[in-house]
Amino acid sequence: VQLQASGGGLVQAGGFLRLSCAASGRAFGYYVMGWFRRAPGKEREFVAAISRSGGRTYYEDSVKGRFTISRENAKNTVYLQMNSLKPEDTAVYYCAAAQPQPRSDSYYYTGNYDYWGQGTQVTVSS
């Protein structure tokens, strides 16, 4: 699976952005999809994940109520709608694909993802 993230940019605090991640290669619908981010000087951290059907979603606590992950399997694309952005959301955002795992908390960890996109920069100014 090849993943291509896009949609990043510079936005003021309180603004919004929509990230997209287009997949090519093997069956997109087979994979759980996730978004991660890496802020300057920090480790890559989990942001959100979505089940193969889109029926279940998972979020890191700091983005709950502000970010929404969704997917369109017919378009091989996963999205991250980011509202009420804060300066602390500034990071490079990565999309990733994981094979189904027995435990849903597995999707919070980078090591359980098999494929990664190249990242897209999100900068939120105060």
Phi, psi and omega per residue, in radians:
V1 nan 2.250 3.038
Q2 -1.865 2.338 -3.076
L3 -2.103 2.381 -3.130
Q4 -2.275 1.922 3.128
A5 -1.595 2.578 3.114
S6 -2.690 2.980 3.054
G7 1.833 -0.070 3.120
G8 -1.227 3.003 3.129
G9 2.934 -2.931 3.126
L10 -1.826 2.268 -3.115
V11 -2.513 2.641 3.086
Q12 -1.375 2.711 3.080
A13 -0.962 2.403 -3.074
G14 1.601 -0.203 -3.127
G15 -1.437 -2.963 -3.085
F16 -2.472 2.760 3.025
L17 -2.553 2.712 3.044
R18 -2.173 2.020 3.079
L19 -1.578 2.555 3.067
S20 -2.195 2.639 3.076
C21 -2.409 1.946 -3.137
A22 -1.682 2.341 -3.099
A23 -1.969 2.543 3.032
S24 -2.377 2.815 -3.136
G25 1.843 -2.278 -3.065
R26 -1.178 2.954 -3.022
A27 -0.930 1.910 -3.115
F28 -1.019 -0.704 -3.065
G29 -1.157 -0.209 3.124
Y30 -1.331 -0.399 -2.958
Y31 -1.769 2.473 2.857
V32 -1.309 2.377 -3.096
M33 -1.952 2.484 -3.132
G34 -2.368 2.792 2.984
W35 -2.094 2.373 3.062
F36 -2.222 2.932 3.068
R37 -2.557 2.686 3.062
R38 -2.281 1.975 3.084
A39 -1.480 2.757 -3.136
P40 -0.956 2.248 3.094
G41 1.331 0.131 -3.108
K42 -2.140 2.904 3.072
E43 -1.349 2.770 3.040
R44 -1.149 2.350 -3.084
E45 -2.262 2.680 3.131
F46 -1.206 2.462 3.062
V47 -2.036 -0.958 -3.075
A48 -2.817 2.757 3.053
A49 -2.546 2.777 -3.113
I50 -2.466 2.431 -3.118
S51 -1.194 3.006 -3.051
R52 -1.097 -0.654 3.130
S53 -1.476 -0.264 -3.046
G54 1.555 0.006 -3.060
G55 -1.356 -0.340 3.127
R56 -2.217 2.407 3.121
T57 -2.284 2.705 -3.094
Y58 -2.391 2.443 -3.083
Y59 -2.378 2.564 2.934
E60 -1.236 2.544 -2.979
D61 -0.996 -0.673 -3.031
S62 -1.245 -0.246 -3.121
V63 -1.907 -0.106 3.122
K64 -1.010 2.336 -3.130
G65 1.489 -0.219 3.123
R66 -1.991 -0.646 -3.106
F67 -1.859 2.576 3.073
T68 -2.354 2.182 3.070
I69 -1.725 2.461 3.106
S70 -2.618 2.952 3.134
R71 -2.589 2.656 3.019
E72 -2.190 1.745 -3.079
N73 -1.130 -0.548 3.128
A74 -1.151 -0.399 3.134
K75 -1.870 0.068 -3.133
N76 0.939 0.750 -3.031
T77 -2.389 2.448 3.005
V78 -2.089 2.555 -3.067
Y79 -2.146 2.742 2.963
L80 -2.352 1.840 3.064
Q81 -1.494 2.124 -3.072
M82 -2.060 1.982 3.134
N83 -1.967 2.880 3.103
S84 0.849 0.852 -3.059
L85 -1.143 2.558 -3.127
K86 -2.110 2.715 3.089
P87 -0.952 -0.579 -3.138
E88 -1.245 -0.116 3.025
D89 -1.447 -0.120 3.125
T90 -1.045 2.179 -3.081
A91 -3.112 2.965 2.882
V92 -1.548 2.217 -3.096
Y93 -1.799 2.328 -3.104
Y94 -2.112 2.437 2.950
C95 -1.748 2.696 -3.077
A96 -2.631 2.747 -3.119
A97 -2.160 2.341 -3.121
A98 -2.198 2.496 2.970
Q99 -1.200 2.652 3.138
P100 -0.974 2.398 -3.118
Q101 -2.017 2.651 3.132
P102 -1.104 -0.571 -3.101
R103 -2.001 2.316 -3.098
S104 -1.181 -0.462 3.129
D105 -1.225 -0.157 3.063
S106 -1.104 -0.458 -3.046
Y107 -1.321 -0.094 3.096
Y108 -1.446 -0.131 -2.998
Y109 -1.991 2.318 -3.079
T110 -1.045 -0.589 -3.071
G111 -1.132 -0.272 -3.128
N112 -1.631 0.079 3.114
Y113 -1.793 2.415 -3.022
D114 -1.711 -0.491 -3.066
Y115 -2.331 2.508 -3.094
W116 -2.308 2.533 2.976
G117 -1.481 3.135 -3.008
Q118 -1.499 -0.229 3.130
G119 1.671 2.574 3.072
T120 -2.385 2.350 -3.034
Q121 -1.403 2.279 3.010
V122 -2.075 2.163 3.125
T123 -2.176 2.167 -3.131
V124 -1.983 2.046 -3.128
S125 -1.604 2.596 -3.113
S126 -1.558 nan nan
